Amino acid sequence: MRLHDDIHNFYEKIVIEEIIKRELDKQYNEDVMADFCCTVLNQLPPRYIRYDVDMAFYLPQAERIQMEERVAIAINIAIEQIAKKKSLHE
């Protein structure tokens, strides 16, 4: 058995938006970005949905802002971890 293809974690969308906004995908290669995304998402609570449009209508603005703030913090922590890992290899 597998989950339906439409089911996904809404935090993934917010993480991708923030990565693009910060242009992190231009700073790191795909391998680093895959680890980076796992690090970020593992810090966040899952929020599984079927359709993004449902979140647009039913998610209160205050909750969306809180989710974005959580993502920003998780990304900052992941950036610090990458910097530490990089300095160990230099």
Legacy VTK file of the C-alpha trace (Angstrom):
# vtk DataFile Version 3.0
C-alpha trace
ASCII
DATASET POLYDATA
POINTS 90 float
0.000 0.000 0.000
1.118 3.553 -0.616
-0.318 6.944 0.117
-2.226 8.798 -2.535
-0.060 10.903 -4.887
-1.939 14.087 -3.935
-1.093 13.844 -0.229
1.864 15.975 0.791
3.264 18.009 3.656
2.231 21.655 3.256
5.462 22.749 4.943
7.323 21.536 1.826
5.699 24.323 -0.189
6.650 26.983 2.361
10.209 25.651 2.587
10.608 25.772 -1.194
9.221 29.323 -1.293
11.755 30.433 1.328
14.645 28.645 -0.405
13.815 30.428 -3.653
13.380 33.763 -1.869
16.825 33.429 -0.280
18.319 31.962 -3.468
19.802 29.101 -1.475
19.340 26.757 -4.432
21.958 28.873 -6.248
24.447 28.601 -3.376
24.430 24.835 -2.882
24.511 21.857 -5.237
21.634 19.367 -5.483
23.219 16.902 -3.079
23.657 19.545 -0.379
20.142 20.885 -1.043
18.619 17.430 -0.549
20.309 17.097 2.864
19.444 20.711 3.638
15.740 20.178 2.913
15.654 17.049 5.080
17.304 18.972 7.919
14.780 21.795 7.624
11.693 19.592 7.308
12.729 17.349 10.203
12.579 20.404 12.475
8.981 21.170 11.502
5.734 19.477 12.464
4.080 17.691 9.546
0.975 19.296 8.091
-0.398 16.854 5.557
-2.952 18.024 3.044
-4.409 16.844 -0.187
-4.949 20.111 -2.048
-3.001 23.356 -1.627
-6.130 25.316 -2.502
-7.769 24.038 0.703
-5.034 25.682 2.728
-5.543 28.960 0.889
-9.183 29.074 1.987
-9.097 27.479 5.434
-5.732 28.449 6.931
-6.012 31.543 9.145
-3.506 34.277 8.256
-1.995 34.198 11.754
-1.305 30.467 11.440
0.282 30.935 7.995
2.560 33.627 9.428
3.517 31.309 12.296
4.311 28.520 9.815
6.497 30.891 7.773
8.333 31.968 10.931
8.968 28.321 11.874
10.351 27.681 8.392
12.654 30.712 8.593
14.047 29.519 11.935
14.510 25.955 10.657
16.320 27.245 7.550
18.620 29.430 9.652
19.533 26.426 11.801
20.200 24.301 8.699
22.426 27.037 7.240
24.433 27.092 10.490
24.803 23.307 10.357
26.045 23.446 6.773
28.553 26.156 7.710
29.849 24.046 10.623
30.124 20.959 8.414
31.929 22.990 5.734
34.437 24.403 8.223
35.243 20.892 9.476
36.152 19.827 5.925
38.391 22.815 5.216
LINES 1 91
90 0 1 2 3 4 5 6 7 8 9 10 11 12 13 14 15 16 17 18 19 20 21 22 23 24 25 26 27 28 29 30 31 32 33 34 35 36 37 38 39 40 41 42 43 44 45 46 47 48 49 50 51 52 53 54 55 56 57 58 59 60 61 62 63 64 65 66 67 68 69 70 71 72 73 74 75 76 77 78 79 80 81 82 83 84 85 86 87 88 89
